Every structure is written in C-alpha cells, then in structure tokens.
Amino acid sequence: MRKVKRKSQPIVIGHLEKVSSGIFDKYQSQITEMIKGHYGVYALYRRSKLYYIGLATDLKRRIKQHLRDRHKKNWTHFNLYIFKKEEHIKELESLLLRIACPDGNTIRGKLKGSKDLLPHLKCQVKQQQQELEDLFSRFIIPQAKPKRKSKTKSLPLKGLLRNGQGIYANYKGRHYNAVVYSSGNIRLKGKTYSTPTGAAKDIIERGAANGWSFWKYKDKSRNLVPLQKLRK
C-alpha cells in the first residue's frame, strides 16, 4: 500500500500588511475582531524600515498603547500575522527578534530550549587546525635556531677593584676623583661610565685619551699606580 502523505498544517492563517497607524485608529474594532480567539505577531514599521516586533495576544490594547507611548513617533504602519495555535508563538517572536534586531525592542529574545552550538563549532575548528598543523609538521625539517650573541659585554674593571674603591687623576693642575663599583661601572660627577677611557674623555675634552694610564688607584702600600698595572 502506498503511504498517504499528510498535508502540513499552515502556521499563519491570516495576515494584514502595510496598515497605517491612522487606519488602525479609525477602524481598530474591525481589525482586532479578526484576531479574536487567536494569537499573532505584529511588526511596526517606519516607512520601509522595521522598528518593533511584539506579540498580538491583545492586539487592540498593544497597538493603542503604541499610539501613545515612547514608540508613537517612530512608526507609520504595521503588519499583523495570525496563528492558529499558541504553542510556539513566544519562541517564534524570540526568533524574529534575534534575526531582525529592531531598534525599538530593548529585549532580543531568549531561546530557552536551544543549545548554543558556537562553543562546539570553535572546538571542531580548533581540532581541525591542530590536525592540519600536525600533518604538515611531518614534512618540515626543523632548523636549529641561531645562537643569539650576548649584547652585554663584561665591563673591563669588573672584579679588578673592590666595590666603592676610588680612582684618581690630575689634569691641568686640577684633581679628579671617581668611584668604581663591583659591576665595573665608574661614577664621575654624577655620571656613570663603563670604561676608564670613557670617564677620562669627560675630563680631557680635546685629543686622545687613554683611561688606563690617565686614572690611578691606591695599591696595598697606599701608593698611586696607574690602572694599567691591573691589566697585567
């Protein structure tokens, strides 16, 4: 026997479209009588742009309300769609709100029985990307990373003098004192230098300078000797 195909039942059993707010105000009784005993969804428009979506369980009250409330200046006409059953009307309204996102609706609608599939999709995409990376990594020969050259050079006086030890110089009849720290840095006149020659150039403004012969330190006998002796 051949199976008899059942005809699908229509969801929408009646509709009104492009009805102006003035027509409703004048013939509201006739229009609301059409939805009596049924449920529906209505949409408010400002010219050709959708402005608001709502449930029409009490069409007369809702439309009259919108003729007076904050929406009154924002719509010029409305559409009405009548449903035979109430079963899915709230869910359908939520669906329309989430698709259209009208400016006049502050609530976007909730799909209570629907599962958000976005996390699952992200997981699938991430897994597929990882599989592709693993596949291509098999054919890539890993290259050794070049060793980075150290940018920090050891300071020449580091470890040669004790921390805070003074060094001295005479230039054109004037005496100069500087301090050497355990790091090898030299402190002179509030400035820090990394080499004896750098500190000497701050004093000798012209000509060549050799900081190792320019600066002297006190040895164990408290005699002043050039820094040059520390390099031997």
C-alpha positions as CSV (number, residue, x, y, z in Angstrom):
1,M,0.0,0.0,0.0
2,R,1.2,3.5,-0.8
3,K,1.6,5.7,2.2
4,V,-0.7,8.7,2.1
5,K,1.2,11.9,2.6
6,R,-0.1,14.1,5.3
7,K,-0.6,17.7,4.4
8,S,1.4,20.0,6.5
9,Q,-0.8,22.4,8.6
10,P,-0.2,26.1,7.9
11,I,1.3,28.2,10.7
12,V,0.0,31.5,9.6
13,I,-3.8,31.6,9.0
14,G,-4.2,35.2,8.3
15,H,-2.3,38.4,7.8
16,L,-2.5,42.2,7.4
17,E,0.3,44.2,5.9
18,K,1.1,47.8,5.4
19,V,-1.8,49.1,7.6
20,S,-1.2,52.7,8.6
21,S,-1.5,53.9,12.1
22,G,-4.3,56.2,11.0
23,I,-6.4,53.3,9.6
24,F,-6.0,51.3,12.9
25,D,-7.0,54.3,14.9
26,K,-10.2,54.7,12.9
27,Y,-11.1,51.0,12.4
28,Q,-9.5,49.3,15.4
29,S,-12.6,47.4,16.4
30,Q,-12.9,45.8,12.9
31,I,-9.2,44.9,12.8
32,T,-9.0,43.5,16.4
33,E,-12.1,41.4,15.8
34,M,-10.1,39.5,13.1
35,I,-7.7,38.2,15.7
36,K,-10.3,37.3,18.3
37,G,-9.6,33.9,19.7
38,H,-6.2,33.6,18.0
39,Y,-2.7,34.7,18.6
40,G,-0.3,36.6,16.5
41,V,2.8,38.6,15.9
42,Y,2.8,42.2,14.8
43,A,5.6,44.4,13.4
44,L,5.8,48.2,13.5
45,Y,7.5,50.0,10.6
46,R,8.7,53.5,10.0
47,R,8.2,53.8,6.3
48,S,10.2,50.8,4.9
49,K,12.3,50.1,8.0
50,L,11.4,47.5,10.6
51,Y,11.2,49.2,14.0
52,Y,9.5,46.9,16.5
53,I,8.2,43.3,16.9
54,G,5.6,42.2,19.5
55,L,3.1,39.5,20.5
56,A,-0.5,40.2,19.5
57,T,-2.4,38.4,22.2
58,D,-4.3,41.6,22.9
59,L,-3.8,43.5,19.7
60,K,-6.2,46.3,20.4
61,R,-4.5,47.2,23.7
62,R,-1.0,46.9,22.4
63,I,-1.5,49.0,19.2
64,K,-3.4,51.7,21.1
65,Q,-0.6,51.7,23.6
66,H,2.0,52.2,20.9
67,L,0.0,55.2,19.6
68,R,0.6,56.9,22.9
69,D,3.9,55.6,24.4
70,R,7.6,56.1,23.5
71,H,7.1,54.4,20.2
72,K,4.3,56.7,18.9
73,K,6.6,58.9,16.7
74,N,8.7,56.0,15.5
75,W,6.2,54.0,13.4
76,T,3.9,54.8,10.5
77,H,2.3,51.4,9.7
78,F,2.2,47.8,10.9
79,N,2.0,44.2,9.7
80,L,0.0,41.5,11.5
81,Y,0.3,37.7,11.3
82,I,-2.3,35.5,12.9
83,F,-1.5,32.0,14.2
84,K,-3.9,29.1,14.8
85,K,-2.1,27.8,17.9
86,E,-0.2,29.4,20.7
87,E,2.2,26.6,21.1
88,H,5.3,28.2,19.5
89,I,4.3,31.8,19.2
90,K,6.6,33.1,22.0
91,E,9.6,31.2,20.6
92,L,8.8,32.5,17.1
93,E,8.7,36.0,18.4
94,S,12.2,35.5,20.1
95,L,13.5,34.1,16.8
96,L,12.3,37.1,14.8
97,L,13.8,39.4,17.4
98,R,17.2,37.7,17.2
99,I,17.2,37.8,13.4
100,A,15.9,41.3,12.7
101,C,17.2,43.1,15.9
102,P,14.6,46.0,15.6
103,D,15.7,49.4,17.0
104,G,12.6,49.7,19.2
105,N,13.0,46.4,21.1
106,T,15.2,46.5,24.1
107,I,15.0,42.7,24.6
108,R,16.4,40.5,21.9
109,G,14.5,37.3,22.8
110,K,15.6,34.1,24.5
111,L,15.7,30.6,23.0
112,K,15.2,28.6,26.2
113,G,15.2,25.1,24.7
114,S,18.0,25.8,22.2
115,K,21.6,24.8,22.7
116,D,24.3,27.3,21.7
117,L,26.4,25.5,19.1
118,L,29.2,28.1,18.9
119,P,31.5,26.5,21.5
120,H,31.1,23.2,19.7
121,L,32.0,24.8,16.4
122,K,35.1,26.5,17.9
123,C,36.2,23.2,19.3
124,Q,35.8,21.5,16.0
125,V,37.7,24.2,14.1
126,K,40.5,24.2,16.7
127,Q,40.8,20.4,16.4
128,Q,40.9,20.5,12.6
129,Q,43.5,23.3,12.7
130,Q,45.7,21.2,15.0
131,E,45.3,18.2,12.7
132,L,46.5,20.2,9.8
133,E,49.4,21.6,11.7
134,D,50.4,18.0,12.8
135,L,50.1,16.8,9.2
136,F,52.3,19.5,7.7
137,S,54.8,19.3,10.6
138,R,55.8,15.8,9.4
139,F,57.3,17.2,6.2
140,I,59.1,20.1,7.8
141,I,62.8,19.6,8.8
142,P,63.3,21.5,12.0
143,Q,66.1,24.1,11.7
144,A,68.4,24.9,14.6
145,K,67.9,28.3,15.9
146,P,71.0,30.5,15.6
147,K,72.5,31.3,18.9
148,R,72.0,34.9,19.9
149,K,75.1,36.9,20.6
150,S,75.1,38.4,24.0
151,K,74.7,42.1,23.8
152,T,76.0,42.7,27.3
153,K,79.8,42.8,27.4
154,S,81.7,42.3,30.6
155,L,83.0,45.7,31.9
156,P,86.8,45.9,31.9
157,L,87.2,46.9,35.5
158,K,84.8,44.3,36.9
159,G,86.4,42.2,39.6
160,L,89.7,44.2,39.4
161,L,88.9,46.6,42.3
162,R,86.8,46.3,45.4
163,N,83.3,47.8,45.4
164,G,83.4,51.6,46.1
165,Q,87.2,51.9,45.6
166,G,88.4,55.3,44.4
167,I,90.4,56.2,41.4
168,Y,92.3,59.5,40.9
169,A,93.7,61.7,38.2
170,N,95.4,65.1,37.8
171,Y,94.8,67.2,34.7
172,K,96.0,70.7,34.1
173,G,96.5,71.4,37.8
174,R,93.2,70.0,38.9
175,H,92.5,66.8,40.9
176,Y,89.7,64.4,40.0
177,N,88.2,61.6,42.0
178,A,85.9,58.8,40.7
179,V,84.4,55.6,42.3
180,V,84.5,52.1,40.9
181,Y,81.7,49.6,41.8
182,S,81.8,45.8,41.8
183,S,79.9,45.8,38.5
184,G,82.8,47.6,36.9
185,N,81.0,50.8,36.3
186,I,82.7,54.1,37.1
187,R,80.9,57.0,38.8
188,L,82.2,60.5,38.0
189,K,80.5,63.9,38.6
190,G,77.0,62.2,38.8
191,K,77.5,60.3,35.6
192,T,78.2,56.6,35.0
193,Y,80.8,55.2,32.6
194,S,81.6,51.6,31.6
195,T,85.3,52.1,30.8
196,P,88.2,54.1,32.2
197,T,88.7,55.8,28.9
198,G,85.1,56.9,28.8
199,A,85.5,58.6,32.1
200,A,88.8,60.2,31.1
201,K,87.2,61.7,27.9
202,D,84.7,63.6,30.2
203,I,87.7,65.5,31.6
204,I,90.0,65.6,28.5
205,E,87.8,67.5,26.1
206,R,90.2,67.5,23.2
207,G,92.7,65.0,21.9
208,A,93.1,61.3,22.5
209,A,92.6,59.8,26.0
210,N,93.9,56.6,27.5
211,G,91.9,56.0,30.7
212,W,94.2,53.1,31.8
213,S,97.2,55.4,32.1
214,F,95.1,58.5,33.0
215,W,93.5,57.1,36.1
216,K,95.4,55.8,39.2
217,Y,94.4,53.7,42.2
218,K,96.0,53.1,45.6
219,D,97.7,49.7,46.0
220,K,98.2,47.9,49.2
221,S,101.0,50.2,50.2
222,R,98.7,53.2,49.6
223,N,100.8,54.3,46.6
224,L,99.1,55.7,43.5
225,V,99.7,53.5,40.5
226,P,98.1,53.6,37.0
227,L,95.2,51.3,36.3
228,Q,97.4,49.8,33.5
229,K,99.0,47.6,36.1
230,L,95.7,45.8,36.7
231,R,95.7,44.5,33.1
232,K,99.0,42.6,33.5
